[in-house]
């Protein structure tokens, strides 16, 4: 759409976000056009919004925001429909209510009416998705719109130690107009929060990796017990290098997840098109995959025919095949594609896995894929074996960055916005510096600074037992080395619950601590994290492997005797 309207395509994310915000506030394209400016960005946005809704309708599709906005419109226009659904749901439960937007709040009011019952769980201190349209003010509106509502304050914190909770509350207490809470925990004082200040971001990353490695080798923590948070993804560059140097396994939450892999997106596009042939987005993705020799000129003709007659691309292809405007060769290719989709669409299937198997067998694109991609596709099929087609597609559309997370022994890396709903025994938060935490854009207004406090508060409270806050005097951001100052937030944490230390070049490891140790052969049956059995000490977990040939050694943590370093040729170990 942006390309056709000759609007700079790099604006895509900003345009998509603004359209989502408009829908969250129940502003239709027509209302926005009549209320907006005739010039500038709003004028371009209005044209994109109108065209986007037109394309959705042409594809017989809704986006997530439409589901809520149009349901409200339906209830407003047809009271009898609203009455039917009110009668169907006597009790309504809303979790994370602070993250609801105006359209969702309107939906709640519609569904509850004057006699319904609902329970809303909310914490205004954890409202961190304002940029997505959420409005913590909905909590106050509840109290005004439902004056008989009973409010129960749940003030016991079951996750954090006293020191971590005190540090967190010192940050959020500065936010005005928040609802007062007297949070408490019975988990004891615990370790003090550790704040370390480094000369450079490279030293910061190396130190974090060193501490994690030592914790793991000493048996104090598994890698999966540890989360490392940062404000923006660019901060992770040196951290990833440091973790690799220490041979620490990790994953980046929000990175390249399973459902974003090309082969998975292609397979799902075929499935969506077979279920809904009017899905123009999916059709564009697969019409020439695998290559069918359908060129750009033919595709342009299909697009033109569809727009001229206000129909979907699939219907346009069928009409073109009936006409004499294309050659016999092109008609044969297009007809083959139509027959493929229609034959799969018309068959009966007992599960989503069944239709996926047929798509794989008949579409032909799997023949040119490498083994790893084929394996991923069959993993998708396996996950769909016992689910209906409708349920499977609904589930896929609501997938989050955590849904395909595995349970292997890895350190988790993520931005602060991805930390909502997770917890770790040990947490590191990097880059606690002015301009990063809080973010430089927050200096524009008090409201935005409140958002940053809430975001930092959420990050702090993810830690159960140990919390490390780090920063550096020099940091490379966007190819430029910048001088950094300690965050104002650090100065607000009480000294009695936080210990601060400056880590100069002299006391920070400058290189990987395992540089003199030869990496274990990849063919060895003993891997980090595997379980082994010793005739004397019983079952333990391999913490590290090193050496080669006859000098292969392992470090094993046995629950009853602790860490043991063993030469494999003498150890009499067996895998369990």
N, C-alpha and C positions, 0 to 999 in steps of 0.2 A: 504493500500500500504506500509506504513512504517513497519507494522508488518511482512508482507511477505518478505520485503527486509532486515529484521532484523536491522532496524534503530530505535534508541531510540524514542518511541512514544511521549515523552514529547516535542520533537522538532517540533511537528505538526504546531504550530502557526508560528514559525520562517520559516519553509519550505514553508507553504502556502503564507506567506508574500513575500518571495523571488521570488516565482514563479509568483505572481501577479506583482511584480516590473519588472521582466524580460519581461512579456507580455506588460506592460506599456511602455517599451522601445523597443518593437517590436523585441525581441530576441526569436527566435524559439528554441525548444529543440535541434534540430540538430546544430544550430549555437552556442548554449551554450556548447554543448558537444565538438565541434571542438575547441572552444576558451578557455575552462576551464582547470583547473588543473586535472591531472590524479589521484591525491591523495587528502585526506582531505575532508572537508565538501562539496566543490564544486563537487567532484566526486559523492558523495552520492546524492546531490541535482540534478545532471544531470540525474541519474537513476530514481529518483522519478518523475522528470518533464516528462521524456519520457513515463514512465508508466502511469502517470496521464492523459496525452493527449490521450494515447491509450485507457484508460478506458472511457474517455469522448466520444471518437468516437464510442466505442462499445455500449455505452448507448444512442447513437444518441442525444448527448447533448453538449451544449456550456456553459462555465461559462461567467461571465460579461466581463472579459478582452478579451476573445475570440471574442465576438461580435464586438468589436472595431478593434482588431488586424486582424482578418480574413476579415473584410470588407475592410480594407486598402489593404490587399493582393489581394482581389477580384478586386478592382479598379486598382491596379498596373498591374495585369495580363490581364484584359479585359477592355481596354479603352472605348469600346462601351457601356459597362454597366455603367461605370463612367459618360459618356456623358449623358446617359439617366437620371441618378439621378441628375446631375447638372441642367439639363433642368427642372426637376420637382420642384426644390426648388430655387426660385430666391432670396429670402431673408432668412438669417439665423441669429438667435439670440442665443448668448451664455452667460448664467449667470454664476457668480462665476468663471470667466475665469482663475483667479490665481490658481484654484485648478485642472486645466487640466494637463494631463500627455503628454509625447511625442507622444504616439499613438493617443490620442484625437486631439492633435494639427495637426498631419498629416492628420487626417480625415477631419478637418476643411479646410486645404489647398486643399485637394482633391475635396471637395464639392464646394468650392468657385471658384477655378480656377483663371483665370485672369480677368474675367468680372463680377463675382458675387458680391453680396452685403451682408455685414454682420454687426452686431452690437455686440460688446463684452463688457460686464460690468465686471470690475475687480478692485481689491484693493490689491496691493502687500503686504500691511501691514497685511492682513488677510489670508495670505497663511500659513496654519497650518497643512497641510496633506502631508508633504514631505515624511513621513514614509509610505504613501500609494502610492507614486510615483508621486505626483503632483509637478509641476515645475513652480514657479513664473517667471522664466526666459522666459517663453512663451510670456509674455507681451512685453518684449524687442524684441523678435523675430518677433512679429506682426509688429512692427514699421519698422523693416529691410525688412521683406518679402512683406509688403504692404506700400511702402513709401508714397503713396497718401492718406493713411488713415487719417481721421480727428480725433483729440483727444480732447474730452471735459472733463474738470475737474469739478466734482461735489463736491464742498468743503463745502457746508452747511450741518451741522450735525443736524438732526431733533430729535434725541433721547436724547442726554445727556445734562446736565447742564454745565455751564462753568467750574466749579470746577472739575467735573468728566472728561470732555474733556481735560482739562489742565493736569491732572494727567496722563491720558492715553497717550497723546502726548509726555510727558516727558520721558516715557519709550521707545516708538517706535522711537523717534528721534535719539537714540543712534545707530540704525542700519544703517550701511554705505550702499551705493549703492541703497537705497530705493528711490522711486520717491517722490520728495518734494511736499508737499501739504500744503495749508494754510487753515486748517479746522477752522470753526467757527460755533457758535450756537447763536440763539436769545432767548434761554430759560432762560436767566438770570444766576446769580452766583449759586444759589441753595445752598444746604447744603455742608459743607466741607466734603471731604473724611475722614472717621474715621479709624485710625490705632490703634489697641489695642494689647498689648503684655502681655502674661500671663505666669505664672510659669510652668503650665503643659497643655497638650492637653485636659485633662479632664475638667479643669477649662475653657478653651477656648470653648469647646462644651457646657458646662452648661450656660455660659454667652450668647452665641448665642441664645440658646433656651429661656432663660429668656427674652432677648430683643424682640424676635419674639412674645412671649406670651403677653408681655406688649403692644406692638404695636396693636395686635389683640384685646385685651380687651378694649383698649382705643379707638377703632374704627378707628385707623390711617391706617390700612391695612388689607386686607383679606389674608389668608394663601397663596392663589394662586398668590398674588402679589410678593411673595418672592422666590428668587432662592439662593441656597447655592452651591458654586463651590469648587472643590478641585482638586489637580493635579493627585492623584492616588486613586483608590477605597478604599484602606485600611484605608485612613484617615477618612472614614465615620463611623467607628465602634462606637466611643464614642459619636459622633454627634447623631446617631440614638438612642442610649440609652438615651441621654439627651432629645431628642424630645419626646420619649415615656414617659419619666418621667413627662413631662409637658403636656402630652396628646395632642400633636400637630400632626395633620394628615400630612403625607408626602408620597412622592413616589420617588423612585430612578430611574432616567432616564437611560435607557441602562441596567436595571435589567431584571427581568423575565417578558418580555412583552408577550402579548397575543399569538403571533404567535410562541413563543418558548415553549409553554406548550406542554407536551408530547401528550395529546389527540388531539391537533390541528395538530401537526406535523405528527401524525399517519394518521389522516383523509386526510391531504393534500398529504401524500405519496401514499395512495390508489388512490386518484384522479389523480395524476401525472402518476401513473402506468397504469391506465385505458386509459389515453390519449396517453401515449407513453409506450407500454409494454417493450420497450428496456431500460427503465430507471432502471439500475442495482441497484443504491443506494436506490431507493424507494422499489424495489422488496425485497432487503435484509431486509428492515425495517418491511415489512408487511407479508412476506410469512408465518411466524409462529405466526401472531398476528391477531385474537386470536389463541391460541395454536391449531395446527392441527396435532400434533404428528410427525412433520417432524424433525428428529434428526440431530445432527451434521454430522454424517456419510453421510446422504443423501445430506445435503447442500454442503459438501466437494466434493461429486461426481458431483453435478451440476456445481460447480465452475471449477472443473477439465475438465469436458466436454466442457464448454464454452470457456476456454482458449485454449484447444487443437484444437478446430475447429474454433476459432476466431469468436464467435457469442455471442449474448447477453444471459443472464441467462434465460430469458423467453423462447427463442428459444431452449436453451439447455434442459429445463424442458420438452418441447413438444417432443423433440427427444428421451429423456430418456423414456418417457411414451410409445413411440412406440416400444422400444426395450424390450428384455427379461432379461435385466441385473438387474432388481429390482423385489422385491416381489409384489404380487398382492395387498397387503395392502398398501404399499408405493405408488404404481401406482395409487390407488384409491384416496389417499390424494392429490397427485400432480395434478391429473386430475381434481379434484374438485376445486383446486385453479386456474388452467388454465381456466376452464369453467366459474368460477366466474368473472375473469378479462375480458375475451373475451365477455361474455354476456353483461357486463356493457359498454365495449368499443364500441360494434357494434350498440347499441341503439341510437336513435336520442334524442337530448335534446335542449330545448329552452333557457336554462340558466344554469349557473354554479351551482345554487342552486338545480336544478332538478337532476343533476348527483350526487351531494353530498347526497341528500335524498335517492337515490337508493343505494349508497354505504353503508349508515348507515343501511338501511333496510336489505341488503343482506349479508354484511360482518360479522355481528354478534358480533363485538367486543364491541359495546355499552352496551350490556346486563350486563357486569360485572363492569361497571364504576359507581362511586358515583354520586349523583345528581349534584354536582358542575361541574364535568367534562362533564356530559351530557348537562348541561346548556351552557357550553362554546362551545360545538360542534354545538348546535342549533343556537347559536349566529353567528357562522361562516356561517352556512347555510343561515341565514337571511341576512347576508351581501352580499351573492352571488346571491340573488334572481333575480336581474335585470341586471346581467352582463353575457356576453358570457363566455364560458369556457376559451378561449384563453386570453381574456382581464383580467379575474380574476387571472389566473396563472401568467400573466405578472405583474399585480399589486402587487400580493403577493411577487414575487421575488424581487421587488424594495422597499419593506417596510423598513422604518427607525424606529429608537427608538422613534420618536415622533408621528408616524402615528396612533398608537392606544392609544395615550394619552387621558385621559378623561378630562372633564372640571370641576371636583369637586374641592372643596376648600382645596387644599393641597399645602404644601411647596414642591418645586422641588429641588432634590439633584442630582448633576451630576458632572462628571469630566469636566475640562476645554475644552477638545476636543469635548464634546457634546454640548457646549454652542453656537456653530456657528448657526446663524439664529434665535436666540431667544432673548427676552428682558424681563426685570422685573422692576417694579418701585423700588424695593429694592433688592440689591445683597450683599451677604456675600461671600468673598473668603478666605478660611482657609489656614493655613500652609504657610504663606508668609515668608519662611525661606530658607537659603542657603541649597542646596541639594534637596529641594522640588520645590520651585519656585525661581530661576531656578532649574531644575532637575540636579542631580549630574552628569549625563552623558554628560551634555552640556559643561562641562569644557574641553572636549577633543578638541574642535575646535571652531573657531569664528562663523562658519556657524551654528553650533548647538545652540550657545548662541543666535544668531539672531532668530532662530526658537522659542526659549523660550520667547524672548521678544514679538514676534508676538502672541504667545499663551496667554501670560498675557494681552497684549493689547486687544485682542478679549474678554477676560473675563471681563476686566474693562469696556469696552464700551457696555456691555449688560445691564448696570444699567441706568435707566432713571432718578431717583431722588435721591436715597440715596445709598452710597457705603461704605461697611465696609470691612476692610482688617485686618486679625487677624493672630497671630503666637504665638508660645510658646517656652520657654527656654528648656523644656524637652518634648520629644515626643516618644511614643512607636511605633516603626516601625519593622515589622517582628519579634515580640516577644522580641525585645531589646529596652531598654530605651536609647535614645540618647540625647546628649546636642546639642542644635540648636542655630544658630546665625540669627539675622535679615537678611532678603534678601537684597542684593545690590540694588534691584529694589526700595525698600522703601526709601532708601537714595536719590534716584534720583527724587522723587516726591517733587515739590516745597512746602515749608512750608505754603505759602499763600493759598494753596488750600487743605491742609491736616492737620488735628489735630491728635497728637499722645498722647497716654496715656498708662501707665503701670498699669495693673490690678493685684494687689497682692492678696494673699489668703484672706486677711481681707475684701476686697470689692467685692469678687466674691461669688455669692450664692453657697453654698456647697451642697445643696440638692434641690429637686423639690419644687417649690414655692407653690404647691397645696397639700403637704403631709398631712395637717391637715384637708383637705376637703374630705368627703366621695364621692366616685364616684357615679354618678347618676345611677339609675336602667336602665339596658339595655332595659327594656320593656317600658320605658317612651316614649310617643309620641313626646316629645320635644327633638330634637337633635341639636348639634352644627351646625349652618349654615342654619337651617330651618327658614322659614318666618312665623311670627305670627302677629295677629292683636289685638290691645288694644282699648277698647271703647273710651279712651280719647286721646291717643298719635298716633293712627293709626297703620300702618304696620311697623314692624321692623324686624331685623335679630337676631336670638339667637347667642350670642357670647360664652356663656359657660353655663353648667348645673352642678349642684352639690347638695349634700344632698341626703336623701332617705325618703321614707314614706311620712308623712305629712310635713316634713321639706324640701321637694323638692324646689329648687330655681333655677331661670334662670337669666342670665345677657343678656339684650337685648339692641341692638343699634337702637334707633329710629332716623331717619334722622333729624327730626325737634327739638328734645329735648335732643338728646345724649344718653349716657349709663344709663340704669335703672336696678337696682337689685330688682327682684320681687319674692315673695313667691307664688308658683303656686296655693295654696288653696285660695288665696285672689285676684289674678291678673286678673281674667276674660279674659284670653288669649284664642285665637282660632287659629288653624293652617290655613294657607292660601296657 
